[in-house]
Amino acid sequence: MEEQGAILIEARLHEVNLRYDTPDGELTRTAQVLRLRQDKAAHLTYKGKGETSGEVYIRREIEFTVGDFQAARAFLEALGM
């Protein structure tokens, strides 16, 4: 791409995604997602079961930043996730 005049604005960043579920797989079975992601910051995300409204897929999503990826991981695992 450089030969076409492209410039690098930001280098690639390795992203870690950990997906959690209950021991019996309830979240997967009910099409819900609980994810801990590390990129420039750590984020905890919940995605609810989706539904289709006309041609639009609607899914509730709650995401927030956590201060410590490893502590959040330990927390979720302590809850049995």
Backbone as a chain_set.jsonl record, in Angstrom:
{"seq": "MEEQGAILIEARLHEVNLRYDTPDGELTRTAQVLRLRQDKAAHLTYKGKGETSGEVYIRREIEFTVGDFQAARAFLEALGM", "coords": {"N": [[0.802, -1.196, 0.0], [2.065, 1.172, 0.572], [3.313, 1.922, -1.757], [1.3, 3.095, -3.117], [0.923, 5.426, -1.87], [-0.063, 5.262, 0.709], [-0.075, 5.779, 4.255], [1.103, 4.701, 7.431], [-0.924, 4.97, 10.152], [-1.456, 3.988, 12.667], [0.07, 1.386, 14.399], [-0.501, -2.174, 14.219], [-2.29, -3.864, 16.801], [-2.083, -6.352, 19.197], [-4.825, -8.23, 20.175], [-6.55, -9.596, 22.894], [-9.06, -11.885, 23.519], [-11.276, -13.219, 25.75], [-13.724, -15.529, 26.301], [-16.473, -16.2, 28.337], [-18.471, -18.571, 30.178], [-21.154, -20.187, 31.936], [-20.757, -23.132, 34.018], [-22.566, -25.045, 33.018], [-23.038, -24.18, 30.467], [-24.982, -22.264, 29.971], [-25.03, -19.547, 29.005], [-24.124, -19.717, 26.314], [-26.049, -21.487, 25.321], [-28.324, -19.911, 25.465], [-27.77, -17.903, 23.708], [-26.213, -15.738, 24.637], [-23.45, -13.586, 25.511], [-20.481, -13.302, 27.369], [-17.686, -11.48, 27.688], [-14.217, -10.848, 28.092], [-11.979, -8.491, 27.113], [-8.79, -7.492, 25.937], [-7.176, -4.815, 24.659], [-6.003, -1.799, 23.862], [-6.921, -1.096, 26.29], [-8.655, -2.738, 29.011], [-11.699, -4.446, 28.65], [-14.958, -5.296, 29.698], [-17.607, -7.136, 28.504], [-21.038, -7.659, 27.932], [-23.345, -9.381, 25.978], [-26.612, -9.595, 25.067], [-29.291, -11.909, 24.266], [-30.178, -11.854, 20.906], [-32.621, -10.352, 18.705], [-34.747, -10.246, 15.837], [-35.967, -7.465, 14.196], [-37.974, -6.631, 11.836], [-35.809, -6.097, 9.245], [-33.662, -5.725, 10.795], [-31.227, -6.635, 13.148], [-31.324, -6.826, 16.558], [-29.568, -6.375, 19.534], [-28.925, -6.356, 22.912], [-26.259, -4.673, 24.43], [-23.771, -4.339, 26.823], [-20.991, -2.647, 27.852], [-17.96, -1.973, 29.487], [-14.99, -0.351, 30.719], [-12.398, -1.982, 32.445], [-10.071, -1.717, 35.11], [-7.937, -3.5, 35.453], [-6.868, -6.136, 33.713], [-6.004, -8.8, 34.392], [-6.951, -9.039, 37.034], [-9.699, -8.802, 36.601], [-10.091, -11.09, 35.111], [-9.459, -13.067, 37.027], [-11.51, -12.529, 38.833], [-13.871, -13.192, 37.351], [-13.381, -15.914, 36.95], [-13.376, -16.773, 39.601], [-16.035, -16.593, 40.121], [-16.912, -18.796, 38.882], [-16.994, -18.844, 36.178]], "CA": [[0.0, 0.0, 0.0], [2.921, 2.359, 0.6], [3.604, 2.332, -3.126], [0.147, 3.876, -3.579], [0.868, 6.642, -1.073], [-0.661, 5.053, 2.031], [0.818, 5.95, 5.407], [0.679, 3.995, 8.634], [-1.406, 5.891, 11.182], [-1.319, 3.307, 13.946], [0.524, 0.004, 14.24], [-1.428, -3.208, 14.679], [-2.259, -4.143, 18.229], [-2.563, -7.689, 19.517], [-6.022, -8.179, 21.011], [-6.869, -10.847, 23.582], [-10.483, -12.036, 23.805], [-11.62, -14.392, 26.548], [-15.177, -15.668, 26.375], [-16.834, -16.951, 29.535], [-19.794, -19.177, 30.242], [-21.412, -20.934, 33.162], [-20.32, -24.525, 33.851], [-23.522, -25.822, 32.224], [-23.156, -23.614, 29.124], [-26.229, -21.492, 29.871], [-24.908, -18.358, 28.161], [-24.072, -20.154, 24.917], [-27.337, -22.087, 24.983], [-29.33, -18.853, 25.338], [-27.229, -16.912, 22.758], [-25.659, -14.593, 25.336], [-21.991, -13.586, 25.502], [-19.742, -12.566, 28.385], [-16.337, -11.458, 27.132], [-13.196, -9.952, 28.615], [-11.099, -8.179, 25.983], [-7.645, -6.613, 26.191], [-6.503, -4.179, 23.528], [-5.31, -0.701, 24.536], [-7.477, -1.125, 27.646], [-9.401, -3.967, 29.274], [-13.136, -4.203, 28.56], [-15.856, -6.393, 30.015], [-18.764, -6.967, 27.631], [-22.166, -8.586, 27.95], [-24.238, -9.266, 24.835], [-27.828, -10.366, 25.307], [-29.865, -12.65, 23.158], [-30.658, -10.942, 19.877], [-33.905, -10.596, 18.048], [-34.876, -9.555, 14.568], [-37.098, -6.544, 14.076], [-37.933, -6.342, 10.399], [-34.541, -6.563, 8.69], [-32.621, -5.283, 11.713], [-30.92, -7.528, 14.27], [-31.157, -6.004, 17.763], [-28.952, -7.134, 20.615], [-28.492, -5.501, 24.006], [-24.834, -4.792, 24.728], [-23.252, -3.522, 27.918], [-19.53, -2.755, 27.868], [-17.268, -0.95, 30.258], [-13.559, -0.555, 30.895], [-11.944, -2.413, 33.771], [-8.723, -1.198, 35.33], [-6.898, -4.534, 35.534], [-7.293, -7.309, 32.948], [-5.773, -10.034, 35.147], [-7.858, -9.061, 38.188], [-11.032, -9.077, 36.064], [-10.079, -12.51, 34.747], [-9.532, -13.825, 38.287], [-12.847, -12.288, 39.367], [-14.825, -14.012, 36.599], [-13.094, -17.32, 37.226], [-13.802, -17.028, 40.979], [-17.493, -16.751, 40.049], [-17.206, -20.071, 38.222], [-17.128, -18.652, 34.74]], "C": [[0.848, 1.265, 0.0], [3.216, 2.873, -0.804], [2.455, 3.147, -3.734], [-0.039, 5.14, -2.738], [0.239, 6.495, 0.296], [0.378, 5.282, 3.117], [0.233, 5.224, 6.603], [0.295, 5.016, 9.694], [-1.203, 5.283, 12.564], [-0.934, 1.855, 13.696], [-0.54, -0.963, 14.748], [-1.214, -3.475, 16.157], [-2.811, -5.541, 18.455], [-3.726, -7.57, 20.489], [-6.262, -9.554, 21.609], [-8.353, -10.831, 23.903], [-10.695, -13.322, 24.573], [-13.136, -14.422, 26.687], [-15.511, -16.607, 27.524], [-18.246, -17.499, 29.434], [-19.946, -19.848, 31.599], [-20.969, -22.373, 32.946], [-21.273, -25.365, 32.99], [-23.773, -25.232, 30.826], [-24.399, -22.774, 28.894], [-26.124, -20.28, 28.938], [-24.905, -18.726, 26.676], [-25.429, -20.686, 24.476], [-28.415, -21.023, 24.748], [-28.84, -17.684, 24.489], [-26.799, -15.617, 23.432], [-24.139, -14.714, 25.343], [-21.478, -12.763, 26.674], [-18.282, -12.642, 27.975], [-15.469, -10.45, 27.871], [-12.194, -9.75, 27.488], [-9.999, -7.224, 26.42], [-7.125, -6.107, 24.868], [-5.693, -3.043, 24.137], [-5.741, -0.589, 25.99], [-8.172, -2.468, 27.813], [-10.886, -3.626, 29.317], [-13.887, -5.464, 28.944], [-17.147, -6.129, 29.25], [-19.781, -8.068, 27.866], [-22.991, -8.317, 26.703], [-25.424, -10.181, 25.091], [-28.28, -11.109, 24.069], [-30.451, -11.658, 22.161], [-32.03, -11.32, 19.365], [-33.951, -9.787, 16.761], [-36.14, -8.716, 14.584], [-37.096, -6.05, 12.631], [-36.664, -6.937, 9.826], [-33.363, -6.206, 9.585], [-32.466, -6.277, 12.861], [-30.587, -6.651, 15.476], [-30.614, -6.885, 18.883], [-28.481, -6.158, 21.684], [-27.013, -5.749, 24.277], [-24.467, -3.816, 25.838], [-21.747, -3.728, 27.946], [-18.96, -1.628, 28.705], [-15.806, -1.339, 30.408], [-13.282, -1.004, 32.316], [-10.479, -2.01, 33.91], [-7.612, -2.229, 35.245], [-7.412, -5.811, 34.877], [-7.159, -8.588, 33.767], [-6.69, -10.147, 36.359], [-9.287, -9.367, 37.723], [-11.146, -10.547, 35.677], [-10.222, -13.378, 35.99], [-10.919, -13.712, 38.913], [-13.875, -13.183, 38.679], [-14.615, -15.492, 36.876], [-13.492, -17.703, 38.649], [-15.314, -17.218, 41.052], [-17.9, -18.035, 39.336], [-17.398, -19.956, 36.733], [-15.946, -19.266, 34.017]], "O": [[0.423, 2.305, -0.503], [3.352, 4.076, -1.029], [2.635, 3.811, -4.754], [-1.041, 5.841, -2.878], [0.024, 7.492, 0.984], [1.564, 5.012, 2.925], [-0.985, 5.146, 6.763], [1.12, 5.842, 10.086], [-0.827, 5.975, 13.51], [-1.547, 1.178, 12.871], [-1.366, -0.616, 15.592], [-0.112, -3.331, 16.686], [-3.887, -5.875, 17.96], [-3.623, -6.888, 21.508], [-6.186, -10.563, 20.908], [-8.853, -9.873, 24.494], [-10.333, -14.399, 24.099], [-13.749, -13.453, 27.137], [-14.911, -17.672, 27.667], [-19.094, -16.973, 28.713], [-18.966, -20.048, 32.317], [-20.818, -22.8, 31.801], [-20.835, -26.293, 32.31], [-24.623, -25.73, 30.088], [-24.825, -22.59, 27.754], [-27.043, -20.021, 28.161], [-25.61, -18.107, 25.879], [-25.901, -20.371, 23.383], [-29.312, -21.215, 23.928], [-29.419, -16.599, 24.534], [-26.988, -14.531, 22.884], [-23.598, -15.81, 25.199], [-21.972, -11.668, 26.941], [-17.701, -13.726, 27.918], [-15.912, -9.358, 28.227], [-11.626, -10.712, 26.97], [-10.238, -6.277, 27.169], [-6.675, -6.896, 24.037], [-4.753, -3.319, 24.883], [-5.012, -0.049, 26.822], [-8.266, -3.246, 26.863], [-11.288, -2.644, 29.94], [-13.501, -6.569, 28.562], [-17.715, -5.039, 29.332], [-19.438, -9.245, 27.982], [-23.305, -7.166, 26.398], [-25.266, -11.383, 25.305], [-27.724, -10.955, 22.982], [-31.149, -10.722, 22.552], [-32.521, -12.432, 19.561], [-33.272, -8.769, 16.625], [-37.224, -9.184, 14.933], [-36.32, -5.17, 12.258], [-36.454, -8.147, 9.906], [-32.206, -6.362, 9.193], [-33.45, -6.704, 13.465], [-29.673, -5.83, 15.417], [-31.118, -7.977, 19.147], [-27.721, -5.235, 21.392], [-26.57, -6.896, 24.346], [-24.807, -2.634, 25.793], [-21.276, -4.861, 28.052], [-19.415, -0.486, 28.64], [-15.435, -2.501, 30.245], [-13.854, -0.479, 33.271], [-9.742, -1.971, 32.925], [-6.461, -1.874, 34.991], [-8.287, -6.487, 35.419], [-8.1, -9.379, 33.833], [-7.157, -11.24, 36.679], [-10.005, -10.113, 38.388], [-12.184, -11.172, 35.894], [-11.017, -14.318, 36.005], [-11.44, -14.684, 39.458], [-14.661, -13.856, 39.347], [-15.581, -16.24, 37.022], [-13.904, -18.839, 38.886], [-15.817, -17.916, 41.933], [-19.087, -18.327, 39.201], [-17.91, -20.876, 36.095], [-15.875, -19.208, 32.79]]}, "num_chains": 1, "name": "protein.A"}
